[in-house]
Amino acid sequence: MMRIFILTCALFFIAFNAKSADNLRIFSQPEIPSQEVLDRLNLKMMWRAFSPMEGKRDGYHDIQISENQILAQTRGGTIVVFNSETGEVIWKTNFGKPYQVFYNLAFNDKFVFAVNENDLYALDRKNGSIAWQSSFGISISAPPSVDKHHLFLSGSNGRIYCYALPLFKKNGEFSGYEKSDFFNRITKKAIVDVPDDTAESNALAPAYGVGSTRSRGPQPKLIWEFQTRLILNYPLLVTEEIVSAVGIKGNLVALNIHSDLSHTTLETNPGYSADNAVIVPPSRYESIAYIGSMDACLHAFDLQAGKLLWRYTIGSTVHHRPFVTDNEIFVTGEKSGLVKLSRETGLPMWNINNGNRFTSAQEKSDRIIAANSKFLYTLDRSGKMVIIDRTNGAYLTTWDVHDFVFPVVNRTNDRLFLAANNGLIICMRDRDFTKPMLHIKKTLSTTPDSVPTIDAPVPNDILKKILETKIKEEEGVEKPLQELLDEITKKYNVKFEINKKAFAAMMILDADKKPVKAPAADNIPLAVWLTGILDPLGITYQGVVDTILLFPAEKPMKDK
């Protein structure tokens, strides 16, 4: 029975994606929206541009949106990077074999990663030059996933592979690898062969594989691999400490990125099962995974804590990837429409009057493609744009954009993009939003080792003035550190952020729960008083723009 279930899931997945792919391949030549249409919708045309296409067979494969760039990949193998606010072409390149593009692009702050045939190319994000190329010793089954220092691959054999990315100096010279990935954090013993920084490493391949002669440049180095026993078809979910995979049967595994075992790693927690097939990729917010399943449920699972936070029944199969913001999550049921949920509680946030009944779903909308604080720009099944009120879900108006056949979902900011397979891509915005509105506010993150300095912007004048303010305080009572920080925030209007990654790197857990007692202060600067609070705990701080970052000092945290 299990084999029949797996086969059924796989066939449904193939059929669903084949149908979607056919719709995306339609060639069209849409007209530029008229000024009359833009005025009616209160939209401003920001720019329009074309990606080069090789006739009607070609078209867009995927379009990715970062904070300041648009990364477009065509089925013919061309990659074009645009400035997201001006439409200026930053660079374009073509490599590999035409029409051998099977997976979406991945990127971090330095490189764009593209798969052509079975080769992985790392392109310099500034100019598109090839930094290195690798031929897989494995058959991959999903787009690659990356963070600042790691590359993660999903194999058709159910294995996940973690590689250390080569590091480069500013002049492009190879400088080695992140050495901490190759040592046990407790014993300090090497868990795999530590790479030699003076020479380029072997070609990308698992421990048993061999590289291809097509490989060139410094190569990623295998740290560990893990057998998940899942069918891996979706990009992995990567946090600072965890990499997680969701199989098409709905099972989830969460693995430690930083392994203490030779050539393998351990599961962070027992994982989770949605108990039904999953036909769309999951989404992530910080350490929370959002998984939509065929049994009409959306599951919110905490990857760090290893527990289900909530589950909500949508009403029909979740057939588009959930759209996540800081406070909300938008998810579509195949037959029930678009629902807005509280990201933290999973409770519906709309109560829409549909004439003879009230519902939590906007039934006219099939998927969301863009949003600002006032409106949601969605598509219905016929290709028309349906604009709805973000606050209450009410239907406002429609716009026929069916000739823009390639949907561009902007999960980054409020800009509205439309694209067609003749290469046209246009960018618009609501006239009231001159600056991009981010859906997920960027969090400050640093990675100090043991030195209490970071490569980050200096504190602004307001924060400096607050830290220099002389204060008077009575001696406090013992309480958790986070509780005291919250009180200081409220009283002195300062923001704190505990760098959890830095504490975890030094094997310090729950720093925010450590008991602390504030000393008395008699006309001394706030900065000096803060030092008196944090120093006994082995914690130091640094002002960055308008936030005080807390991270471990060179000495270990004091246990109480």
C-alpha positions as CSV (number, residue, x, y, z in Angstrom):
1,M,0.0,0.0,0.0
2,M,2.8,2.4,0.8
3,R,4.4,1.9,-2.6
4,I,1.0,2.6,-4.2
5,F,0.6,5.8,-2.2
6,I,4.1,7.0,-3.1
7,L,3.5,6.2,-6.8
8,T,0.2,8.0,-6.7
9,C,1.8,11.1,-5.1
10,A,4.6,11.1,-7.6
11,L,2.2,10.8,-10.6
12,F,0.0,13.6,-9.2
13,F,3.1,15.8,-8.7
14,I,4.3,15.1,-12.2
15,A,0.9,15.8,-13.7
16,F,0.3,19.0,-11.7
17,N,3.7,20.4,-12.6
18,A,3.5,19.4,-16.2
19,K,0.2,21.3,-16.5
20,S,1.7,24.3,-14.8
21,A,4.7,24.2,-17.1
22,D,2.6,24.1,-20.2
23,N,0.8,27.2,-19.2
24,L,4.1,29.0,-18.5
25,R,5.4,28.1,-22.0
26,I,2.8,30.0,-24.0
27,F,4.3,32.6,-26.3
28,S,2.5,36.0,-26.3
29,Q,3.2,39.6,-27.2
30,P,1.3,41.7,-24.7
31,E,0.8,45.5,-25.1
32,I,2.3,47.9,-22.6
33,P,-0.5,49.0,-20.2
34,S,-2.0,52.3,-21.2
35,Q,-1.9,55.4,-19.1
36,E,-5.6,55.2,-18.7
37,V,-5.4,51.8,-17.1
38,L,-2.5,52.9,-14.9
39,D,-4.5,55.9,-13.7
40,R,-7.6,53.8,-12.9
41,L,-5.5,51.5,-10.7
42,N,-3.3,54.3,-9.2
43,L,-0.2,52.6,-10.7
44,K,3.0,54.2,-12.0
45,M,5.0,52.5,-14.7
46,M,8.6,52.4,-13.3
47,W,10.3,50.6,-16.2
48,R,10.1,48.0,-18.9
49,A,12.8,45.9,-20.4
50,F,13.4,42.8,-22.5
51,S,15.4,39.7,-22.0
52,P,16.8,38.2,-25.2
53,M,14.9,35.2,-26.5
54,E,15.7,32.7,-29.2
55,G,12.3,32.7,-30.9
56,K,9.0,31.2,-29.7
57,R,10.6,28.0,-28.3
58,D,12.4,30.1,-25.7
59,G,10.8,31.9,-22.8
60,Y,11.3,32.5,-19.1
61,H,12.2,29.6,-16.8
62,D,12.2,31.5,-13.6
63,I,12.4,35.1,-12.3
64,Q,13.8,35.7,-8.8
65,I,13.5,39.0,-6.9
66,S,16.0,40.1,-4.3
67,E,16.0,43.5,-2.5
68,N,17.7,45.4,-5.3
69,Q,18.0,43.0,-8.3
70,I,15.8,41.0,-10.6
71,L,17.4,37.7,-11.7
72,A,15.8,36.3,-14.8
73,Q,16.7,32.9,-16.3
74,T,15.4,31.8,-19.7
75,R,14.8,28.2,-20.9
76,G,17.5,28.8,-23.5
77,G,20.1,29.3,-20.8
78,T,20.5,33.1,-20.7
79,I,20.6,34.9,-17.3
80,V,19.9,38.6,-17.2
81,V,20.2,40.6,-14.0
82,F,18.3,43.9,-13.8
83,N,18.3,46.8,-11.3
84,S,15.0,46.3,-9.6
85,E,14.2,50.0,-9.3
86,T,15.4,51.3,-12.7
87,G,15.3,48.2,-15.0
88,E,18.9,48.8,-16.0
89,V,20.7,45.6,-17.2
90,I,23.5,45.0,-14.7
91,W,24.8,42.0,-16.7
92,K,23.7,39.1,-18.9
93,T,25.4,35.9,-19.7
94,N,24.9,32.7,-21.6
95,F,26.7,29.4,-20.9
96,G,26.2,25.6,-21.1
97,K,23.8,23.9,-23.4
98,P,20.7,25.6,-24.7
99,Y,17.4,24.2,-23.3
100,Q,19.1,22.2,-20.5
101,V,17.8,24.4,-17.7
102,F,15.8,22.4,-15.2
103,Y,16.0,24.2,-11.9
104,N,15.5,27.7,-10.6
105,L,18.4,30.0,-9.7
106,A,19.8,30.2,-6.2
107,F,21.8,33.1,-4.9
108,N,23.5,34.6,-1.8
109,D,25.1,38.0,-1.4
110,K,28.1,37.1,-3.6
111,F,27.1,34.6,-6.2
112,V,24.3,33.4,-8.4
113,F,24.1,29.6,-8.7
114,A,22.7,28.1,-11.9
115,V,22.3,24.4,-13.0
116,N,22.7,23.6,-16.7
117,E,22.4,20.0,-17.7
118,N,24.1,18.4,-14.7
119,D,26.7,21.1,-14.1
120,L,26.6,23.8,-11.4
121,Y,27.9,27.3,-12.3
122,A,28.7,29.9,-9.6
123,L,28.5,33.4,-11.2
124,D,29.9,36.5,-9.6
125,R,26.8,38.5,-8.7
126,K,28.5,41.8,-9.6
127,N,29.4,41.0,-13.2
128,G,28.2,37.5,-14.1
129,S,31.7,36.1,-14.6
130,I,32.0,32.4,-13.8
131,A,33.8,31.9,-10.5
132,W,33.8,28.1,-10.7
133,Q,32.0,25.3,-12.4
134,S,31.3,21.8,-11.1
135,S,29.9,18.6,-12.6
136,F,27.8,16.6,-10.2
137,G,28.7,13.1,-9.2
138,I,25.1,12.7,-8.2
139,S,21.7,13.1,-9.9
140,I,20.0,16.1,-8.2
141,S,16.3,16.3,-7.8
142,A,15.6,19.9,-6.7
143,P,17.1,23.4,-7.1
144,P,20.2,24.0,-5.0
145,S,20.0,25.9,-1.7
146,V,22.7,28.2,-0.3
147,D,23.7,30.4,2.6
148,K,26.7,32.5,3.0
149,H,29.2,29.7,3.4
150,H,27.3,26.5,2.3
151,L,25.9,24.8,-0.7
152,F,23.1,22.2,-0.2
153,L,22.1,19.6,-2.8
154,S,19.2,17.2,-2.9
155,G,19.8,13.9,-4.5
156,S,17.3,11.7,-6.4
157,N,18.7,9.0,-4.0
158,G,17.1,10.8,-1.0
159,R,20.4,12.2,0.3
160,I,21.2,15.7,1.3
161,Y,24.7,16.9,0.7
162,C,26.3,19.8,2.5
163,Y,29.4,21.5,0.9
164,A,31.6,24.3,2.1
165,L,31.7,27.1,-0.5
166,P,35.1,28.4,-1.6
167,L,36.0,31.8,-0.3
168,F,37.5,34.6,-2.4
169,K,39.4,37.8,-1.7
170,K,38.2,41.1,-3.0
171,N,40.5,40.7,-6.0
172,G,38.9,37.4,-6.9
173,E,41.7,35.2,-5.6
174,F,40.8,32.0,-4.0
175,S,41.3,32.2,-0.2
176,G,40.2,28.9,1.2
177,Y,37.1,27.7,3.2
178,E,35.3,28.4,6.4
179,K,37.5,26.2,8.6
180,S,35.1,26.0,11.5
181,D,32.8,23.8,9.4
182,F,35.4,21.0,9.5
183,F,36.0,20.8,13.2
184,N,33.9,19.3,16.0
185,R,32.8,22.2,18.1
186,I,33.3,20.4,21.4
187,T,36.4,18.2,20.9
188,K,38.0,20.5,18.3
189,K,39.0,17.4,16.3
190,A,38.6,17.4,12.5
191,I,35.3,15.7,11.4
192,V,36.4,15.5,7.8
193,D,39.6,16.2,5.9
194,V,40.4,19.8,6.4
195,P,40.9,21.4,3.0
196,D,44.2,23.0,2.1
197,D,43.8,26.7,1.4
198,T,46.9,26.8,-0.7
199,A,45.5,24.7,-3.5
200,E,42.2,24.2,-5.3
201,S,40.2,21.3,-4.0
202,N,38.9,18.3,-5.9
203,A,35.9,18.5,-8.1
204,L,32.4,18.6,-6.5
205,A,31.2,15.1,-5.8
206,P,30.0,13.0,-2.9
207,A,32.5,10.9,-1.1
208,Y,32.1,8.0,-3.5
209,G,31.9,10.1,-6.7
210,V,34.4,11.5,-9.2
211,G,34.5,14.9,-10.8
212,S,34.2,15.7,-14.4
213,T,36.8,17.2,-16.6
214,R,34.3,20.1,-17.1
215,S,34.9,21.2,-13.5
216,R,37.0,24.3,-13.3
217,G,38.1,26.8,-10.6
218,P,38.1,26.2,-6.8
219,Q,35.6,23.6,-5.9
220,P,33.1,23.2,-3.1
221,K,34.2,20.7,-0.4
222,L,31.9,18.0,1.0
223,I,31.4,18.3,4.7
224,W,28.6,15.8,5.3
225,E,25.8,13.9,3.6
226,F,22.6,12.4,5.1
227,Q,20.1,9.8,3.9
228,T,16.6,11.2,4.4
229,R,14.6,8.4,2.7
230,L,12.4,11.1,1.3
231,I,11.5,12.0,-2.3
232,L,13.2,15.4,-2.5
233,N,11.7,17.7,-5.2
234,Y,11.6,21.1,-3.4
235,P,14.3,23.6,-2.4
236,L,15.6,23.0,1.1
237,L,14.7,25.4,4.0
238,V,17.9,26.9,5.4
239,T,18.3,28.8,8.6
240,E,21.5,29.8,10.4
241,E,21.7,26.4,12.2
242,I,19.3,24.1,10.5
243,V,18.7,22.7,7.0
244,S,15.3,21.1,6.5
245,A,13.7,19.1,3.7
246,V,10.0,18.4,3.0
247,G,9.3,15.3,0.8
248,I,6.3,15.0,-1.6
249,K,4.6,12.6,0.9
250,G,4.5,15.5,3.5
251,N,7.3,14.2,5.8
252,L,9.8,16.8,7.1
253,V,13.4,16.2,8.4
254,A,15.5,18.9,10.1
255,L,19.3,18.5,10.2
256,N,22.1,20.3,12.0
257,I,24.1,22.3,9.5
258,H,27.2,22.3,11.8
259,S,28.0,18.6,12.2
260,D,29.9,17.0,15.1
261,L,30.1,13.7,13.3
262,S,32.5,12.5,10.6
263,H,31.0,12.9,7.1
264,T,27.4,13.0,8.3
265,T,25.1,15.0,10.6
266,L,22.3,14.5,13.1
267,E,18.6,15.3,13.0
268,T,17.8,18.4,15.1
269,N,14.5,16.9,16.2
270,P,12.2,14.0,15.3
271,G,10.7,15.9,12.4
272,Y,7.1,16.1,11.4
273,S,4.6,14.5,9.0
274,A,1.7,16.4,7.3
275,D,0.1,13.0,6.8
276,N,-0.7,13.8,3.2
277,A,1.0,14.7,-0.1
278,V,2.6,18.1,-0.7
279,I,2.5,19.4,-4.3
280,V,4.0,22.9,-3.7
281,P,7.2,24.0,-2.0
282,P,7.0,25.0,1.6
283,S,7.8,28.6,2.8
284,R,9.9,29.7,5.8
285,Y,9.9,32.6,8.2
286,E,13.0,32.5,10.5
287,S,12.8,29.0,12.0
288,I,9.2,28.3,11.1
289,A,8.3,26.1,8.1
290,Y,4.9,26.5,6.5
291,I,3.7,23.4,4.7
292,G,0.6,23.2,2.5
293,S,-0.8,19.8,1.9
294,M,-3.4,18.0,-0.3
295,D,-5.6,17.4,2.7
296,A,-6.5,21.1,2.6
297,C,-4.3,22.0,5.6
298,L,-1.5,24.5,6.2
299,H,1.0,23.4,8.9
300,A,3.2,25.7,10.9
301,F,6.2,23.8,12.3
302,D,9.0,25.2,14.4
303,L,12.2,23.7,13.0
304,Q,14.3,24.8,16.1
305,A,11.9,23.5,18.8
306,G,10.7,20.5,16.8
307,K,7.0,21.1,17.4
308,L,3.8,21.9,15.5
309,L,2.7,25.5,16.3
310,W,-0.7,25.4,14.6
311,R,-2.6,23.8,11.7
312,Y,-5.4,25.5,9.7
313,T,-7.8,23.9,7.3
314,I,-8.0,25.9,4.1
315,G,-10.9,24.0,2.5
316,S,-9.2,22.4,-0.5
317,T,-5.7,21.4,-1.7
318,V,-3.0,24.0,-1.1
319,H,-1.8,24.4,-4.7
320,H,0.5,27.5,-4.5
321,R,3.4,28.1,-2.2
322,P,2.4,30.1,0.9
323,F,3.1,33.9,0.7
324,V,4.7,35.0,4.1
325,T,5.1,38.5,5.6
326,D,6.2,39.6,9.0
327,N,2.7,39.4,10.4
328,E,0.6,37.5,7.9
329,I,0.5,34.4,5.7
330,F,-1.5,34.2,2.5
331,V,-2.4,30.7,1.2
332,T,-4.7,29.5,-1.6
333,G,-7.0,26.5,-1.7
334,E,-7.5,25.0,-5.2
335,K,-11.2,25.4,-5.0
336,S,-11.7,27.8,-2.0
337,G,-9.7,30.9,-2.8
338,L,-7.2,33.1,-1.0
339,V,-7.1,33.1,2.8
340,K,-5.2,35.6,5.1
341,L,-4.0,34.1,8.4
342,S,-2.1,35.5,11.3
343,R,1.4,34.2,11.0
344,E,1.8,33.6,14.7
345,T,-1.6,32.1,15.6
346,G,-2.9,30.6,12.3
347,L,-6.3,32.3,12.8
348,P,-8.1,33.8,9.8
349,M,-8.0,37.6,9.5
350,W,-10.8,38.1,7.0
351,N,-14.6,37.8,7.3
352,I,-15.9,38.5,3.8
353,N,-19.5,39.0,3.0
354,N,-20.3,36.9,-0.1
355,G,-23.9,37.9,-0.3
356,N,-25.7,35.0,1.4
357,R,-22.8,34.0,3.7
358,F,-19.6,35.1,5.3
359,T,-16.3,33.4,4.5
360,S,-12.6,33.8,5.4
361,A,-11.5,33.3,1.8
362,Q,-11.6,35.6,-1.2
363,E,-13.0,33.2,-3.8
364,K,-12.1,35.4,-6.8
365,S,-8.4,35.1,-6.2
366,D,-6.3,32.1,-7.1
367,R,-2.8,33.3,-6.2
368,I,-1.1,36.5,-4.9
369,I,1.7,38.0,-6.9
370,A,2.4,41.4,-5.2
371,A,1.2,43.4,-2.2
372,N,1.5,46.7,-0.5
373,S,0.0,47.9,2.8
374,K,-3.3,48.8,1.1
375,F,-3.8,46.3,-1.7
376,L,-3.2,42.7,-2.8
377,Y,-2.5,42.1,-6.5
378,T,-3.7,38.6,-7.2
379,L,-4.5,36.4,-10.3
380,D,-7.6,34.4,-11.0
381,R,-7.6,31.2,-13.0
382,S,-8.3,32.9,-16.3
383,G,-5.3,35.2,-16.0
384,K,-7.1,38.3,-14.9
385,M,-5.6,40.4,-12.1
386,V,-7.9,40.7,-9.1
387,I,-7.1,43.6,-6.8
388,I,-8.4,43.2,-3.3
389,D,-8.3,45.2,0.0
390,R,-5.4,43.8,2.1
391,T,-7.2,44.7,5.4
392,N,-10.6,43.1,4.9
393,G,-10.2,41.0,1.7
394,A,-12.9,42.9,-0.1
395,Y,-12.9,42.6,-4.0
396,L,-12.1,46.0,-5.6
397,T,-11.5,45.7,-9.3
398,T,-10.0,43.5,-12.1
399,W,-7.5,44.0,-14.9
400,D,-7.1,41.7,-17.8
401,V,-3.4,40.7,-18.0
402,H,-3.8,37.2,-19.4
403,D,-1.2,38.0,-22.2
404,F,1.4,38.3,-19.5
405,V,1.5,34.6,-19.1
406,F,4.5,34.2,-16.8
407,P,3.5,35.0,-13.2
408,V,6.2,36.9,-11.2
409,V,5.6,36.5,-7.5
410,N,7.3,39.2,-5.5
411,R,7.9,37.9,-2.0
412,T,10.4,40.7,-1.3
413,N,8.7,44.1,-1.6
414,D,5.7,45.9,-3.0
415,R,6.8,46.3,-6.6
416,L,4.4,44.7,-9.2
417,F,6.0,42.8,-12.0
418,L,4.4,41.3,-15.2
419,A,6.3,39.2,-17.7
420,A,5.7,37.4,-21.0
421,N,7.7,34.9,-23.0
422,N,8.6,37.3,-25.7
423,G,11.1,38.6,-23.1
424,L,9.1,41.6,-21.9
425,I,9.1,42.4,-18.2
426,I,7.5,45.5,-16.7
427,C,7.7,47.0,-13.2
428,M,5.0,49.1,-11.6
429,R,4.2,50.5,-8.2
430,D,1.3,52.2,-6.4
431,R,1.8,55.9,-6.7
432,D,1.7,56.3,-2.9
433,F,4.8,54.1,-2.4
434,T,7.9,55.8,-3.7
435,K,10.3,53.6,-1.7
436,P,10.0,49.8,-1.7
437,M,8.1,48.4,1.2
438,L,9.7,45.1,2.4
439,H,7.4,42.2,3.3
440,I,9.9,40.9,5.8
441,K,12.0,43.5,7.5
442,K,15.7,42.8,7.3
443,T,17.3,41.7,10.6
444,L,20.8,42.7,11.6
445,S,23.0,39.7,11.8
446,T,26.7,39.4,12.7
447,T,29.0,36.5,13.2
448,P,31.8,37.4,15.7
449,D,34.2,34.8,16.8
450,S,35.5,35.8,20.2
451,V,36.4,39.4,19.4
452,P,33.7,42.0,20.4
453,T,33.8,43.9,17.2
454,I,31.8,43.5,14.0
455,D,31.9,44.7,10.4
456,A,28.7,46.7,10.6
457,P,27.5,50.3,10.4
458,V,28.3,52.6,13.4
459,P,25.5,53.7,15.7
460,N,23.5,56.7,14.5
461,D,23.5,60.0,16.4
462,I,20.3,59.3,18.3
463,L,21.6,56.0,19.7
464,K,25.0,57.6,20.6
465,K,23.1,60.4,22.5
466,I,21.0,57.8,24.4
467,L,24.1,55.8,25.4
468,E,25.8,58.9,26.6
469,T,22.8,60.0,28.7
470,K,23.6,60.0,32.4
471,I,21.0,58.0,34.4
472,K,20.1,57.2,38.0
473,E,18.8,53.7,38.9
474,E,18.2,51.8,42.0
475,E,19.6,48.3,42.4
476,G,17.2,45.9,40.7
477,V,16.0,42.4,41.6
478,E,17.1,39.3,39.8
479,K,15.2,38.5,36.6
480,P,15.7,36.9,33.2
481,L,18.0,39.0,30.9
482,Q,15.3,39.4,28.2
483,E,12.8,40.8,30.7
484,L,15.4,43.4,31.9
485,L,16.2,44.3,28.3
486,D,12.5,44.8,27.6
487,E,12.2,47.2,30.6
488,I,15.2,49.1,29.4
489,T,13.8,49.3,25.9
490,K,10.5,50.8,27.2
491,K,12.2,53.3,29.6
492,Y,15.1,54.5,27.4
493,N,13.7,53.9,23.9
494,V,16.5,51.6,22.7
495,K,16.3,48.4,20.8
496,F,18.3,45.2,21.6
497,E,19.0,42.2,19.5
498,I,20.7,39.1,20.9
499,N,22.9,37.4,18.3
500,K,21.7,33.9,18.8
501,K,24.0,32.5,16.1
502,A,27.1,33.9,17.9
503,F,26.0,32.4,21.2
504,A,25.2,29.0,19.6
505,A,28.6,29.0,18.0
506,M,30.2,29.1,21.5
507,M,27.8,26.4,22.8
508,I,25.8,29.0,24.9
509,L,22.1,28.3,24.9
510,D,19.2,30.4,26.2
511,A,21.3,33.5,26.9
512,D,18.1,35.5,27.0
513,K,16.9,33.5,30.0
514,K,20.1,33.9,32.2
515,P,19.3,35.5,35.5
516,V,20.7,39.0,36.0
517,K,20.4,41.8,38.5
518,A,20.8,45.4,37.4
519,P,23.3,47.4,39.6
520,A,22.5,50.8,41.0
521,A,23.4,53.8,38.9
522,D,24.2,57.3,40.2
523,N,24.6,59.9,37.4
524,I,26.6,57.6,35.1
525,P,26.2,57.1,31.3
526,L,23.7,54.5,30.2
527,A,26.5,52.7,28.3
528,V,28.5,52.2,31.5
529,W,25.4,50.9,33.3
530,L,24.8,48.4,30.5
531,T,28.4,47.2,30.7
532,G,27.9,46.6,34.5
533,I,24.8,44.5,33.7
534,L,26.3,42.4,30.9
535,D,29.9,42.0,31.9
536,P,29.2,39.4,34.7
537,L,27.4,37.3,32.1
538,G,30.3,37.4,29.7
539,I,28.3,39.4,27.2
540,T,29.4,42.5,25.3
541,Y,27.5,44.8,23.0
542,Q,28.0,47.1,20.0
543,G,25.7,49.8,18.7
544,V,24.7,49.3,15.0
545,V,22.6,52.0,13.5
546,D,19.6,52.2,15.9
547,T,20.1,48.8,17.6
548,I,22.3,47.5,20.4
549,L,23.6,44.0,19.4
550,L,24.5,41.6,22.1
551,F,27.1,38.8,21.6
552,P,29.6,36.8,23.6
553,A,32.7,38.4,25.0
554,E,36.0,36.6,24.9
555,K,35.4,35.2,28.4
556,P,32.8,32.5,28.9
557,M,29.4,33.3,30.2
558,K,29.1,33.1,34.0
559,D,26.8,30.3,35.3
560,K,24.5,31.2,38.1
